[in-house]
Amino acid sequence: MSTGKNSIDEAALRTTLLEQRAMLLDRVRRLDKDVHHREEPLPADFAEQAVELENQEVLEALDEDARQELRQIDRALRRMDEGSYGECATCGAAIAPQRLQALPWATLCIDCASLAEKGAP
């Protein structure tokens, strides 16, 4: 499905988003098992415990990153369902199809994204 605002192929982007979502859900399930359901106790050796705890922090960060990306994907899918996908959340202009291809959950056009990065109001 293509919108009149710009020449994006929403059907293809929806497929991309759904595939990415499925991959992330699988990753979150695996990370959740490792992060929250440790099946073995920490090693007795202090140095090994330190390594295990560092690994735990890395896994928790990866888990949070995957969950954040899932939230972005879910919001993009919701915008598709509502008919507002591809519109800049700040200025209402069409988000360039190239930007949506690269970042299908983008909510800002490139100009507003640049302003946001610079901290402009």
Phi and psi restraints in degrees (range 20) as a CNS / XPLOR table:
assign (resid 1 and name C) (resid 2 and name N)
       (resid 2 and name CA) (resid 2 and name C) 1.0 -119.8 20.0 2
assign (resid 2 and name N) (resid 2 and name CA)
       (resid 2 and name C) (resid 3 and name N) 1.0 141.0 20.0 2
assign (resid 2 and name C) (resid 3 and name N)
       (resid 3 and name CA) (resid 3 and name C) 1.0 -92.8 20.0 2
assign (resid 3 and name N) (resid 3 and name CA)
       (resid 3 and name C) (resid 4 and name N) 1.0 161.0 20.0 2
assign (resid 3 and name C) (resid 4 and name N)
       (resid 4 and name CA) (resid 4 and name C) 1.0 -75.4 20.0 2
assign (resid 4 and name N) (resid 4 and name CA)
       (resid 4 and name C) (resid 5 and name N) 1.0 -25.2 20.0 2
assign (resid 4 and name C) (resid 5 and name N)
       (resid 5 and name CA) (resid 5 and name C) 1.0 -64.5 20.0 2
assign (resid 5 and name N) (resid 5 and name CA)
       (resid 5 and name C) (resid 6 and name N) 1.0 -38.9 20.0 2
assign (resid 5 and name C) (resid 6 and name N)
       (resid 6 and name CA) (resid 6 and name C) 1.0 -155.1 20.0 2
assign (resid 6 and name N) (resid 6 and name CA)
       (resid 6 and name C) (resid 7 and name N) 1.0 173.0 20.0 2
assign (resid 6 and name C) (resid 7 and name N)
       (resid 7 and name CA) (resid 7 and name C) 1.0 -97.8 20.0 2
assign (resid 7 and name N) (resid 7 and name CA)
       (resid 7 and name C) (resid 8 and name N) 1.0 50.8 20.0 2
assign (resid 7 and name C) (resid 8 and name N)
       (resid 8 and name CA) (resid 8 and name C) 1.0 -86.7 20.0 2
assign (resid 8 and name N) (resid 8 and name CA)
       (resid 8 and name C) (resid 9 and name N) 1.0 148.8 20.0 2
assign (resid 8 and name C) (resid 9 and name N)
       (resid 9 and name CA) (resid 9 and name C) 1.0 -99.8 20.0 2
assign (resid 9 and name N) (resid 9 and name CA)
       (resid 9 and name C) (resid 10 and name N) 1.0 90.3 20.0 2
assign (resid 9 and name C) (resid 10 and name N)
       (resid 10 and name CA) (resid 10 and name C) 1.0 -61.8 20.0 2
assign (resid 10 and name N) (resid 10 and name CA)
       (resid 10 and name C) (resid 11 and name N) 1.0 -35.5 20.0 2
assign (resid 10 and name C) (resid 11 and name N)
       (resid 11 and name CA) (resid 11 and name C) 1.0 -61.7 20.0 2
assign (resid 11 and name N) (resid 11 and name CA)
       (resid 11 and name C) (resid 12 and name N) 1.0 -44.4 20.0 2
assign (resid 11 and name C) (resid 12 and name N)
       (resid 12 and name CA) (resid 12 and name C) 1.0 -66.8 20.0 2
assign (resid 12 and name N) (resid 12 and name CA)
       (resid 12 and name C) (resid 13 and name N) 1.0 -41.0 20.0 2
assign (resid 12 and name C) (resid 13 and name N)
       (resid 13 and name CA) (resid 13 and name C) 1.0 -68.0 20.0 2
assign (resid 13 and name N) (resid 13 and name CA)
       (resid 13 and name C) (resid 14 and name N) 1.0 -36.5 20.0 2
assign (resid 13 and name C) (resid 14 and name N)
       (resid 14 and name CA) (resid 14 and name C) 1.0 -61.5 20.0 2
assign (resid 14 and name N) (resid 14 and name CA)
       (resid 14 and name C) (resid 15 and name N) 1.0 -44.0 20.0 2
assign (resid 14 and name C) (resid 15 and name N)
       (resid 15 and name CA) (resid 15 and name C) 1.0 -60.5 20.0 2
assign (resid 15 and name N) (resid 15 and name CA)
       (resid 15 and name C) (resid 16 and name N) 1.0 -44.8 20.0 2
assign (resid 15 and name C) (resid 16 and name N)
       (resid 16 and name CA) (resid 16 and name C) 1.0 -59.2 20.0 2
assign (resid 16 and name N) (resid 16 and name CA)
       (resid 16 and name C) (resid 17 and name N) 1.0 -46.5 20.0 2
assign (resid 16 and name C) (resid 17 and name N)
       (resid 17 and name CA) (resid 17 and name C) 1.0 -62.8 20.0 2
assign (resid 17 and name N) (resid 17 and name CA)
       (resid 17 and name C) (resid 18 and name N) 1.0 -43.0 20.0 2
assign (resid 17 and name C) (resid 18 and name N)
       (resid 18 and name CA) (resid 18 and name C) 1.0 -66.5 20.0 2
assign (resid 18 and name N) (resid 18 and name CA)
       (resid 18 and name C) (resid 19 and name N) 1.0 -37.6 20.0 2
assign (resid 18 and name C) (resid 19 and name N)
       (resid 19 and name CA) (resid 19 and name C) 1.0 -66.0 20.0 2
assign (resid 19 and name N) (resid 19 and name CA)
       (resid 19 and name C) (resid 20 and name N) 1.0 -44.2 20.0 2
assign (resid 19 and name C) (resid 20 and name N)
       (resid 20 and name CA) (resid 20 and name C) 1.0 -62.9 20.0 2
assign (resid 20 and name N) (resid 20 and name CA)
       (resid 20 and name C) (resid 21 and name N) 1.0 -40.0 20.0 2
assign (resid 20 and name C) (resid 21 and name N)
       (resid 21 and name CA) (resid 21 and name C) 1.0 -61.7 20.0 2
assign (resid 21 and name N) (resid 21 and name CA)
       (resid 21 and name C) (resid 22 and name N) 1.0 -45.7 20.0 2
assign (resid 21 and name C) (resid 22 and name N)
       (resid 22 and name CA) (resid 22 and name C) 1.0 -62.1 20.0 2
assign (resid 22 and name N) (resid 22 and name CA)
       (resid 22 and name C) (resid 23 and name N) 1.0 -41.9 20.0 2
assign (resid 22 and name C) (resid 23 and name N)
       (resid 23 and name CA) (resid 23 and name C) 1.0 -63.6 20.0 2
assign (resid 23 and name N) (resid 23 and name CA)
       (resid 23 and name C) (resid 24 and name N) 1.0 -43.0 20.0 2
assign (resid 23 and name C) (resid 24 and name N)
       (resid 24 and name CA) (resid 24 and name C) 1.0 -67.6 20.0 2
assign (resid 24 and name N) (resid 24 and name CA)
       (resid 24 and name C) (resid 25 and name N) 1.0 -38.8 20.0 2
assign (resid 24 and name C) (resid 25 and name N)
       (resid 25 and name CA) (resid 25 and name C) 1.0 -60.9 20.0 2
assign (resid 25 and name N) (resid 25 and name CA)
       (resid 25 and name C) (resid 26 and name N) 1.0 -41.1 20.0 2
assign (resid 25 and name C) (resid 26 and name N)
       (resid 26 and name CA) (resid 26 and name C) 1.0 -63.3 20.0 2
assign (resid 26 and name N) (resid 26 and name CA)
       (resid 26 and name C) (resid 27 and name N) 1.0 -43.8 20.0 2
assign (resid 26 and name C) (resid 27 and name N)
       (resid 27 and name CA) (resid 27 and name C) 1.0 -61.9 20.0 2
assign (resid 27 and name N) (resid 27 and name CA)
       (resid 27 and name C) (resid 28 and name N) 1.0 -43.5 20.0 2
assign (resid 27 and name C) (resid 28 and name N)
       (resid 28 and name CA) (resid 28 and name C) 1.0 -63.3 20.0 2
assign (resid 28 and name N) (resid 28 and name CA)
       (resid 28 and name C) (resid 29 and name N) 1.0 -40.7 20.0 2
assign (resid 28 and name C) (resid 29 and name N)
       (resid 29 and name CA) (resid 29 and name C) 1.0 -61.5 20.0 2
assign (resid 29 and name N) (resid 29 and name CA)
       (resid 29 and name C) (resid 30 and name N) 1.0 -43.8 20.0 2
assign (resid 29 and name C) (resid 30 and name N)
       (resid 30 and name CA) (resid 30 and name C) 1.0 -67.6 20.0 2
assign (resid 30 and name N) (resid 30 and name CA)
       (resid 30 and name C) (resid 31 and name N) 1.0 -42.8 20.0 2
assign (resid 30 and name C) (resid 31 and name N)
       (resid 31 and name CA) (resid 31 and name C) 1.0 -65.2 20.0 2
assign (resid 31 and name N) (resid 31 and name CA)
       (resid 31 and name C) (resid 32 and name N) 1.0 -39.7 20.0 2
assign (resid 31 and name C) (resid 32 and name N)
       (resid 32 and name CA) (resid 32 and name C) 1.0 -59.6 20.0 2
assign (resid 32 and name N) (resid 32 and name CA)
       (resid 32 and name C) (resid 33 and name N) 1.0 -40.7 20.0 2
assign (resid 32 and name C) (resid 33 and name N)
       (resid 33 and name CA) (resid 33 and name C) 1.0 -61.2 20.0 2
assign (resid 33 and name N) (resid 33 and name CA)
       (resid 33 and name C) (resid 34 and name N) 1.0 -44.4 20.0 2
assign (resid 33 and name C) (resid 34 and name N)
       (resid 34 and name CA) (resid 34 and name C) 1.0 -72.6 20.0 2
assign (resid 34 and name N) (resid 34 and name CA)
       (resid 34 and name C) (resid 35 and name N) 1.0 -38.3 20.0 2
assign (resid 34 and name C) (resid 35 and name N)
       (resid 35 and name CA) (resid 35 and name C) 1.0 -80.0 20.0 2
assign (resid 35 and name N) (resid 35 and name CA)
       (resid 35 and name C) (resid 36 and name N) 1.0 -46.6 20.0 2
assign (resid 35 and name C) (resid 36 and name N)
       (resid 36 and name CA) (resid 36 and name C) 1.0 -103.3 20.0 2
assign (resid 36 and name N) (resid 36 and name CA)
       (resid 36 and name C) (resid 37 and name N) 1.0 -12.9 20.0 2
assign (resid 36 and name C) (resid 37 and name N)
       (resid 37 and name CA) (resid 37 and name C) 1.0 -129.9 20.0 2
assign (resid 37 and name N) (resid 37 and name CA)
       (resid 37 and name C) (resid 38 and name N) 1.0 56.3 20.0 2
assign (resid 37 and name C) (resid 38 and name N)
       (resid 38 and name CA) (resid 38 and name C) 1.0 -56.6 20.0 2
assign (resid 38 and name N) (resid 38 and name CA)
       (resid 38 and name C) (resid 39 and name N) 1.0 129.6 20.0 2
assign (resid 38 and name C) (resid 39 and name N)
       (resid 39 and name CA) (resid 39 and name C) 1.0 -95.5 20.0 2
assign (resid 39 and name N) (resid 39 and name CA)
       (resid 39 and name C) (resid 40 and name N) 1.0 -9.8 20.0 2
assign (resid 39 and name C) (resid 40 and name N)
       (resid 40 and name CA) (resid 40 and name C) 1.0 -131.2 20.0 2
assign (resid 40 and name N) (resid 40 and name CA)
       (resid 40 and name C) (resid 41 and name N) 1.0 148.8 20.0 2
assign (resid 40 and name C) (resid 41 and name N)
       (resid 41 and name CA) (resid 41 and name C) 1.0 -71.0 20.0 2
assign (resid 41 and name N) (resid 41 and name CA)
       (resid 41 and name C) (resid 42 and name N) 1.0 164.4 20.0 2
assign (resid 41 and name C) (resid 42 and name N)
       (resid 42 and name CA) (resid 42 and name C) 1.0 -63.1 20.0 2
assign (resid 42 and name N) (resid 42 and name CA)
       (resid 42 and name C) (resid 43 and name N) 1.0 148.1 20.0 2
assign (resid 42 and name C) (resid 43 and name N)
       (resid 43 and name CA) (resid 43 and name C) 1.0 -63.4 20.0 2
assign (resid 43 and name N) (resid 43 and name CA)
       (resid 43 and name C) (resid 44 and name N) 1.0 156.2 20.0 2
assign (resid 43 and name C) (resid 44 and name N)
       (resid 44 and name CA) (resid 44 and name C) 1.0 -71.7 20.0 2
assign (resid 44 and name N) (resid 44 and name CA)
       (resid 44 and name C) (resid 45 and name N) 1.0 -31.1 20.0 2
assign (resid 44 and name C) (resid 45 and name N)
       (resid 45 and name CA) (resid 45 and name C) 1.0 -70.9 20.0 2
assign (resid 45 and name N) (resid 45 and name CA)
       (resid 45 and name C) (resid 46 and name N) 1.0 130.2 20.0 2
assign (resid 45 and name C) (resid 46 and name N)
       (resid 46 and name CA) (resid 46 and name C) 1.0 -60.7 20.0 2
assign (resid 46 and name N) (resid 46 and name CA)
       (resid 46 and name C) (resid 47 and name N) 1.0 -43.1 20.0 2
assign (resid 46 and name C) (resid 47 and name N)
       (resid 47 and name CA) (resid 47 and name C) 1.0 -62.7 20.0 2
assign (resid 47 and name N) (resid 47 and name CA)
       (resid 47 and name C) (resid 48 and name N) 1.0 -40.9 20.0 2
assign (resid 47 and name C) (resid 48 and name N)
       (resid 48 and name CA) (resid 48 and name C) 1.0 -67.0 20.0 2
assign (resid 48 and name N) (resid 48 and name CA)
       (resid 48 and name C) (resid 49 and name N) 1.0 -36.4 20.0 2
assign (resid 48 and name C) (resid 49 and name N)
       (resid 49 and name CA) (resid 49 and name C) 1.0 -62.1 20.0 2
assign (resid 49 and name N) (resid 49 and name CA)
       (resid 49 and name C) (resid 50 and name N) 1.0 -41.9 20.0 2
assign (resid 49 and name C) (resid 50 and name N)
       (resid 50 and name CA) (resid 50 and name C) 1.0 -61.6 20.0 2
assign (resid 50 and name N) (resid 50 and name CA)
       (resid 50 and name C) (resid 51 and name N) 1.0 -43.4 20.0 2
assign (resid 50 and name C) (resid 51 and name N)
       (resid 51 and name CA) (resid 51 and name C) 1.0 -63.5 20.0 2
assign (resid 51 and name N) (resid 51 and name CA)
       (resid 51 and name C) (resid 52 and name N) 1.0 -45.1 20.0 2
assign (resid 51 and name C) (resid 52 and name N)
       (resid 52 and name CA) (resid 52 and name C) 1.0 -59.9 20.0 2
assign (resid 52 and name N) (resid 52 and name CA)
       (resid 52 and name C) (resid 53 and name N) 1.0 -42.6 20.0 2
assign (resid 52 and name C) (resid 53 and name N)
       (resid 53 and name CA) (resid 53 and name C) 1.0 -67.6 20.0 2
assign (resid 53 and name N) (resid 53 and name CA)
       (resid 53 and name C) (resid 54 and name N) 1.0 -37.7 20.0 2
assign (resid 53 and name C) (resid 54 and name N)
       (resid 54 and name CA) (resid 54 and name C) 1.0 -62.9 20.0 2
assign (resid 54 and name N) (resid 54 and name CA)
       (resid 54 and name C) (resid 55 and name N) 1.0 -43.5 20.0 2
assign (resid 54 and name C) (resid 55 and name N)
       (resid 55 and name CA) (resid 55 and name C) 1.0 -60.5 20.0 2
assign (resid 55 and name N) (resid 55 and name CA)
       (resid 55 and name C) (resid 56 and name N) 1.0 -39.7 20.0 2
assign (resid 55 and name C) (resid 56 and name N)
       (resid 56 and name CA) (resid 56 and name C) 1.0 -60.6 20.0 2
assign (resid 56 and name N) (resid 56 and name CA)
       (resid 56 and name C) (resid 57 and name N) 1.0 -42.8 20.0 2
assign (resid 56 and name C) (resid 57 and name N)
       (resid 57 and name CA) (resid 57 and name C) 1.0 -63.1 20.0 2
assign (resid 57 and name N) (resid 57 and name CA)
       (resid 57 and name C) (resid 58 and name N) 1.0 -41.2 20.0 2
assign (resid 57 and name C) (resid 58 and name N)
       (resid 58 and name CA) (resid 58 and name C) 1.0 -63.9 20.0 2
assign (resid 58 and name N) (resid 58 and name CA)
       (resid 58 and name C) (resid 59 and name N) 1.0 -45.7 20.0 2
assign (resid 58 and name C) (resid 59 and name N)
       (resid 59 and name CA) (resid 59 and name C) 1.0 -61.5 20.0 2
assign (resid 59 and name N) (resid 59 and name CA)
       (resid 59 and name C) (resid 60 and name N) 1.0 -39.9 20.0 2
assign (resid 59 and name C) (resid 60 and name N)
       (resid 60 and name CA) (resid 60 and name C) 1.0 -64.8 20.0 2
assign (resid 60 and name N) (resid 60 and name CA)
       (resid 60 and name C) (resid 61 and name N) 1.0 -39.1 20.0 2
assign (resid 60 and name C) (resid 61 and name N)
       (resid 61 and name CA) (resid 61 and name C) 1.0 -66.1 20.0 2
assign (resid 61 and name N) (resid 61 and name CA)
       (resid 61 and name C) (resid 62 and name N) 1.0 -42.7 20.0 2
assign (resid 61 and name C) (resid 62 and name N)
       (resid 62 and name CA) (resid 62 and name C) 1.0 -62.5 20.0 2
assign (resid 62 and name N) (resid 62 and name CA)
       (resid 62 and name C) (resid 63 and name N) 1.0 -40.1 20.0 2
assign (resid 62 and name C) (resid 63 and name N)
       (resid 63 and name CA) (resid 63 and name C) 1.0 -61.7 20.0 2
assign (resid 63 and name N) (resid 63 and name CA)
       (resid 63 and name C) (resid 64 and name N) 1.0 -46.0 20.0 2
assign (resid 63 and name C) (resid 64 and name N)
       (resid 64 and name CA) (resid 64 and name C) 1.0 -65.7 20.0 2
assign (resid 64 and name N) (resid 64 and name CA)
       (resid 64 and name C) (resid 65 and name N) 1.0 -39.9 20.0 2
assign (resid 64 and name C) (resid 65 and name N)
       (resid 65 and name CA) (resid 65 and name C) 1.0 -61.1 20.0 2
assign (resid 65 and name N) (resid 65 and name CA)
       (resid 65 and name C) (resid 66 and name N) 1.0 -44.5 20.0 2
assign (resid 65 and name C) (resid 66 and name N)
       (resid 66 and name CA) (resid 66 and name C) 1.0 -64.7 20.0 2
assign (resid 66 and name N) (resid 66 and name CA)
       (resid 66 and name C) (resid 67 and name N) 1.0 -40.6 20.0 2
assign (resid 66 and name C) (resid 67 and name N)
       (resid 67 and name CA) (resid 67 and name C) 1.0 -66.5 20.0 2
assign (resid 67 and name N) (resid 67 and name CA)
       (resid 67 and name C) (resid 68 and name N) 1.0 -37.6 20.0 2
assign (resid 67 and name C) (resid 68 and name N)
       (resid 68 and name CA) (resid 68 and name C) 1.0 -64.2 20.0 2
assign (resid 68 and name N) (resid 68 and name CA)
       (resid 68 and name C) (resid 69 and name N) 1.0 -44.4 20.0 2
assign (resid 68 and name C) (resid 69 and name N)
       (resid 69 and name CA) (resid 69 and name C) 1.0 -64.3 20.0 2
assign (resid 69 and name N) (resid 69 and name CA)
       (resid 69 and name C) (resid 70 and name N) 1.0 -37.4 20.0 2
assign (resid 69 and name C) (resid 70 and name N)
       (resid 70 and name CA) (resid 70 and name C) 1.0 -61.0 20.0 2
assign (resid 70 and name N) (resid 70 and name CA)
       (resid 70 and name C) (resid 71 and name N) 1.0 -42.1 20.0 2
assign (resid 70 and name C) (resid 71 and name N)
       (resid 71 and name CA) (resid 71 and name C) 1.0 -62.2 20.0 2
assign (resid 71 and name N) (resid 71 and name CA)
       (resid 71 and name C) (resid 72 and name N) 1.0 -41.2 20.0 2
assign (resid 71 and name C) (resid 72 and name N)
       (resid 72 and name CA) (resid 72 and name C) 1.0 -63.9 20.0 2
assign (resid 72 and name N) (resid 72 and name CA)
       (resid 72 and name C) (resid 73 and name N) 1.0 -42.0 20.0 2
assign (resid 72 and name C) (resid 73 and name N)
       (resid 73 and name CA) (resid 73 and name C) 1.0 -64.5 20.0 2
assign (resid 73 and name N) (resid 73 and name CA)
       (resid 73 and name C) (resid 74 and name N) 1.0 -44.8 20.0 2
assign (resid 73 and name C) (resid 74 and name N)
       (resid 74 and name CA) (resid 74 and name C) 1.0 -61.2 20.0 2
assign (resid 74 and name N) (resid 74 and name CA)
       (resid 74 and name C) (resid 75 and name N) 1.0 -39.1 20.0 2
assign (resid 74 and name C) (resid 75 and name N)
       (resid 75 and name CA) (resid 75 and name C) 1.0 -66.6 20.0 2
assign (resid 75 and name N) (resid 75 and name CA)
       (resid 75 and name C) (resid 76 and name N) 1.0 -38.8 20.0 2
assign (resid 75 and name C) (resid 76 and name N)
       (resid 76 and name CA) (resid 76 and name C) 1.0 -63.8 20.0 2
assign (resid 76 and name N) (resid 76 and name CA)
       (resid 76 and name C) (resid 77 and name N) 1.0 -43.1 20.0 2
assign (resid 76 and name C) (resid 77 and name N)
       (resid 77 and name CA) (resid 77 and name C) 1.0 -63.5 20.0 2
assign (resid 77 and name N) (resid 77 and name CA)
       (resid 77 and name C) (resid 78 and name N) 1.0 -38.2 20.0 2
assign (resid 77 and name C) (resid 78 and name N)
       (resid 78 and name CA) (resid 78 and name C) 1.0 -64.5 20.0 2
assign (resid 78 and name N) (resid 78 and name CA)
       (resid 78 and name C) (resid 79 and name N) 1.0 -41.7 20.0 2
assign (resid 78 and name C) (resid 79 and name N)
       (resid 79 and name CA) (resid 79 and name C) 1.0 -63.1 20.0 2
assign (resid 79 and name N) (resid 79 and name CA)
       (resid 79 and name C) (resid 80 and name N) 1.0 -37.2 20.0 2
assign (resid 79 and name C) (resid 80 and name N)
       (resid 80 and name CA) (resid 80 and name C) 1.0 -60.9 20.0 2
assign (resid 80 and name N) (resid 80 and name CA)
       (resid 80 and name C) (resid 81 and name N) 1.0 -45.3 20.0 2
assign (resid 80 and name C) (resid 81 and name N)
       (resid 81 and name CA) (resid 81 and name C) 1.0 -64.4 20.0 2
assign (resid 81 and name N) (resid 81 and name CA)
       (resid 81 and name C) (resid 82 and name N) 1.0 -33.5 20.0 2
assign (resid 81 and name C) (resid 82 and name N)
       (resid 82 and name CA) (resid 82 and name C) 1.0 -85.0 20.0 2
assign (resid 82 and name N) (resid 82 and name CA)
       (resid 82 and name C) (resid 83 and name N) 1.0 -11.1 20.0 2
assign (resid 82 and name C) (resid 83 and name N)
       (resid 83 and name CA) (resid 83 and name C) 1.0 85.2 20.0 2
assign (resid 83 and name N) (resid 83 and name CA)
       (resid 83 and name C) (resid 84 and name N) 1.0 12.5 20.0 2
assign (resid 83 and name C) (resid 84 and name N)
       (resid 84 and name CA) (resid 84 and name C) 1.0 -107.8 20.0 2
assign (resid 84 and name N) (resid 84 and name CA)
       (resid 84 and name C) (resid 85 and name N) 1.0 7.2 20.0 2
assign (resid 84 and name C) (resid 85 and name N)
       (resid 85 and name CA) (resid 85 and name C) 1.0 -64.6 20.0 2
assign (resid 85 and name N) (resid 85 and name CA)
       (resid 85 and name C) (resid 86 and name N) 1.0 137.5 20.0 2
assign (resid 85 and name C) (resid 86 and name N)
       (resid 86 and name CA) (resid 86 and name C) 1.0 90.1 20.0 2
assign (resid 86 and name N) (resid 86 and name CA)
       (resid 86 and name C) (resid 87 and name N) 1.0 -0.3 20.0 2
assign (resid 86 and name C) (resid 87 and name N)
       (resid 87 and name CA) (resid 87 and name C) 1.0 -101.4 20.0 2
assign (resid 87 and name N) (resid 87 and name CA)
       (resid 87 and name C) (resid 88 and name N) 1.0 135.8 20.0 2
assign (resid 87 and name C) (resid 88 and name N)
       (resid 88 and name CA) (resid 88 and name C) 1.0 -65.9 20.0 2
assign (resid 88 and name N) (resid 88 and name CA)
       (resid 88 and name C) (resid 89 and name N) 1.0 129.9 20.0 2
assign (resid 88 and name C) (resid 89 and name N)
       (resid 89 and name CA) (resid 89 and name C) 1.0 -69.6 20.0 2
assign (resid 89 and name N) (resid 89 and name CA)
       (resid 89 and name C) (resid 90 and name N) 1.0 -18.4 20.0 2
assign (resid 89 and name C) (resid 90 and name N)
       (resid 90 and name CA) (resid 90 and name C) 1.0 -94.4 20.0 2
assign (resid 90 and name N) (resid 90 and name CA)
       (resid 90 and name C) (resid 91 and name N) 1.0 -54.1 20.0 2
assign (resid 90 and name C) (resid 91 and name N)
       (resid 91 and name CA) (resid 91 and name C) 1.0 -107.0 20.0 2
assign (resid 91 and name N) (resid 91 and name CA)
       (resid 91 and name C) (resid 92 and name N) 1.0 -11.9 20.0 2
assign (resid 91 and name C) (resid 92 and name N)
       (resid 92 and name CA) (resid 92 and name C) 1.0 83.8 20.0 2
assign (resid 92 and name N) (resid 92 and name CA)
       (resid 92 and name C) (resid 93 and name N) 1.0 -3.0 20.0 2
assign (resid 92 and name C) (resid 93 and name N)
       (resid 93 and name CA) (resid 93 and name C) 1.0 -71.9 20.0 2
assign (resid 93 and name N) (resid 93 and name CA)
       (resid 93 and name C) (resid 94 and name N) 1.0 162.3 20.0 2
assign (resid 93 and name C) (resid 94 and name N)
       (resid 94 and name CA) (resid 94 and name C) 1.0 -71.0 20.0 2
assign (resid 94 and name N) (resid 94 and name CA)
       (resid 94 and name C) (resid 95 and name N) 1.0 136.7 20.0 2
assign (resid 94 and name C) (resid 95 and name N)
       (resid 95 and name CA) (resid 95 and name C) 1.0 -81.3 20.0 2
assign (resid 95 and name N) (resid 95 and name CA)
       (resid 95 and name C) (resid 96 and name N) 1.0 132.3 20.0 2
assign (resid 95 and name C) (resid 96 and name N)
       (resid 96 and name CA) (resid 96 and name C) 1.0 -55.8 20.0 2
assign (resid 96 and name N) (resid 96 and name CA)
       (resid 96 and name C) (resid 97 and name N) 1.0 136.3 20.0 2
assign (resid 96 and name C) (resid 97 and name N)
       (resid 97 and name CA) (resid 97 and name C) 1.0 -54.9 20.0 2
assign (resid 97 and name N) (resid 97 and name CA)
       (resid 97 and name C) (resid 98 and name N) 1.0 -35.8 20.0 2
assign (resid 97 and name C) (resid 98 and name N)
       (resid 98 and name CA) (resid 98 and name C) 1.0 -63.3 20.0 2
assign (resid 98 and name N) (resid 98 and name CA)
       (resid 98 and name C) (resid 99 and name N) 1.0 -38.1 20.0 2
assign (resid 98 and name C) (resid 99 and name N)
       (resid 99 and name CA) (resid 99 and name C) 1.0 -65.8 20.0 2
assign (resid 99 and name N) (resid 99 and name CA)
       (resid 99 and name C) (resid 100 and name N) 1.0 -42.6 20.0 2
assign (resid 99 and name C) (resid 100 and name N)
       (resid 100 and name CA) (resid 100 and name C) 1.0 -68.2 20.0 2
assign (resid 100 and name N) (resid 100 and name CA)
       (resid 100 and name C) (resid 101 and name N) 1.0 -32.7 20.0 2
assign (resid 100 and name C) (resid 101 and name N)
       (resid 101 and name CA) (resid 101 and name C) 1.0 -63.8 20.0 2
assign (resid 101 and name N) (resid 101 and name CA)
       (resid 101 and name C) (resid 102 and name N) 1.0 -41.7 20.0 2
assign (resid 101 and name C) (resid 102 and name N)
       (resid 102 and name CA) (resid 102 and name C) 1.0 -76.9 20.0 2
assign (resid 102 and name N) (resid 102 and name CA)
       (resid 102 and name C) (resid 103 and name N) 1.0 -34.8 20.0 2
assign (resid 102 and name C) (resid 103 and name N)
       (resid 103 and name CA) (resid 103 and name C) 1.0 -139.1 20.0 2
assign (resid 103 and name N) (resid 103 and name CA)
       (resid 103 and name C) (resid 104 and name N) 1.0 78.6 20.0 2
assign (resid 103 and name C) (resid 104 and name N)
       (resid 104 and name CA) (resid 104 and name C) 1.0 -61.1 20.0 2
assign (resid 104 and name N) (resid 104 and name CA)
       (resid 104 and name C) (resid 105 and name N) 1.0 -15.4 20.0 2
assign (resid 104 and name C) (resid 105 and name N)
       (resid 105 and name CA) (resid 105 and name C) 1.0 -99.6 20.0 2
assign (resid 105 and name N) (resid 105 and name CA)
       (resid 105 and name C) (resid 106 and name N) 1.0 11.7 20.0 2
assign (resid 105 and name C) (resid 106 and name N)
       (resid 106 and name CA) (resid 106 and name C) 1.0 -57.3 20.0 2
assign (resid 106 and name N) (resid 106 and name CA)
       (resid 106 and name C) (resid 107 and name N) 1.0 137.8 20.0 2
assign (resid 106 and name C) (resid 107 and name N)
       (resid 107 and name CA) (resid 107 and name C) 1.0 -113.2 20.0 2
assign (resid 107 and name N) (resid 107 and name CA)
       (resid 107 and name C) (resid 108 and name N) 1.0 -7.8 20.0 2
assign (resid 107 and name C) (resid 108 and name N)
       (resid 108 and name CA) (resid 108 and name C) 1.0 -123.9 20.0 2
assign (resid 108 and name N) (resid 108 and name CA)
       (resid 108 and name C) (resid 109 and name N) 1.0 144.0 20.0 2
assign (resid 108 and name C) (resid 109 and name N)
       (resid 109 and name CA) (resid 109 and name C) 1.0 -68.6 20.0 2
assign (resid 109 and name N) (resid 109 and name CA)
       (resid 109 and name C) (resid 110 and name N) 1.0 168.3 20.0 2
assign (resid 109 and name C) (resid 110 and name N)
       (resid 110 and name CA) (resid 110 and name C) 1.0 -63.5 20.0 2
assign (resid 110 and name N) (resid 110 and name CA)
       (resid 110 and name C) (resid 111 and name N) 1.0 -36.0 20.0 2
assign (resid 110 and name C) (resid 111 and name N)
       (resid 111 and name CA) (resid 111 and name C) 1.0 -65.7 20.0 2
assign (resid 111 and name N) (resid 111 and name CA)
       (resid 111 and name C) (resid 112 and name N) 1.0 -46.9 20.0 2
assign (resid 111 and name C) (resid 112 and name N)
       (resid 112 and name CA) (resid 112 and name C) 1.0 -68.3 20.0 2
assign (resid 112 and name N) (resid 112 and name CA)
       (resid 112 and name C) (resid 113 and name N) 1.0 -34.7 20.0 2
assign (resid 112 and name C) (resid 113 and name N)
       (resid 113 and name CA) (resid 113 and name C) 1.0 -64.3 20.0 2
assign (resid 113 and name N) (resid 113 and name CA)
       (resid 113 and name C) (resid 114 and name N) 1.0 -41.4 20.0 2
assign (resid 113 and name C) (resid 114 and name N)
       (resid 114 and name CA) (resid 114 and name C) 1.0 -63.4 20.0 2
assign (resid 114 and name N) (resid 114 and name CA)
       (resid 114 and name C) (resid 115 and name N) 1.0 -43.0 20.0 2
assign (resid 114 and name C) (resid 115 and name N)
       (resid 115 and name CA) (resid 115 and name C) 1.0 -62.7 20.0 2
assign (resid 115 and name N) (resid 115 and name CA)
       (resid 115 and name C) (resid 116 and name N) 1.0 -40.9 20.0 2
assign (resid 115 and name C) (resid 116 and name N)
       (resid 116 and name CA) (resid 116 and name C) 1.0 -64.2 20.0 2
assign (resid 116 and name N) (resid 116 and name CA)
       (resid 116 and name C) (resid 117 and name N) 1.0 -39.8 20.0 2
assign (resid 116 and name C) (resid 117 and name N)
       (resid 117 and name CA) (resid 117 and name C) 1.0 -63.5 20.0 2
assign (resid 117 and name N) (resid 117 and name CA)
       (resid 117 and name C) (resid 118 and name N) 1.0 -34.7 20.0 2
assign (resid 117 and name C) (resid 118 and name N)
       (resid 118 and name CA) (resid 118 and name C) 1.0 -80.8 20.0 2
assign (resid 118 and name N) (resid 118 and name CA)
       (resid 118 and name C) (resid 119 and name N) 1.0 -7.2 20.0 2
assign (resid 118 and name C) (resid 119 and name N)
       (resid 119 and name CA) (resid 119 and name C) 1.0 83.1 20.0 2
assign (resid 119 and name N) (resid 119 and name CA)
       (resid 119 and name C) (resid 120 and name N) 1.0 17.3 20.0 2
assign (resid 119 and name C) (resid 120 and name N)
       (resid 120 and name CA) (resid 120 and name C) 1.0 -72.3 20.0 2
assign (resid 120 and name N) (resid 120 and name CA)
       (resid 120 and name C) (resid 121 and name N) 1.0 151.4 20.0 2
